[in-house]
Amino acid sequence: MAQALEHQPNVGENAASRNLATFQRENPPVFKGTHDLDGALTWLKEIERIFRVMDYPSIQKDVRGKKEIEFLDLRQGNKSIVEYAAKFGGLAKFYQHNDGANGEFSKCIKFENGLHPEIKKVINYQKIRIFADLVNCCRIYEEENNALYSVINEKRGKGQQGRGKPYEAPSGK
């Protein structure tokens, strides 16, 4: 029987078509690509529910693995602290080491390591190990730094010399 199925040319296509049809029968939600973390998480939970109904544990494992890798590679880059924290929070749930007794500690260490070097240098020595407090401190630093940069730019615009360009956080979108 297995040999007969192997030699049929459209077996793989038929299986894929059946899987797609089964997925579509579940009325999957459409992701609108917004920056709304709650909306994105709701969408992801619904997609995960559909895969559970379809009984595709290997797909779930694959998606989870990719999200875990994305979490491990995550850096602030050009994102603001708020954007970085939102992305971090969305991916952190896929990383099993963020659970349990040392979960809060692990999240703080990972978040700090992904920060822009200028912020990391200022925040790291504080050894904040409560994630919400860490994000808040980074956000406050970024806001104060942006305000300072604005004042320096104003002075430069009026012909006064500044002392150099500090870290410039991305403007909010």
Beta strands, then each sheet from edge to edge (+ up, - down):
end
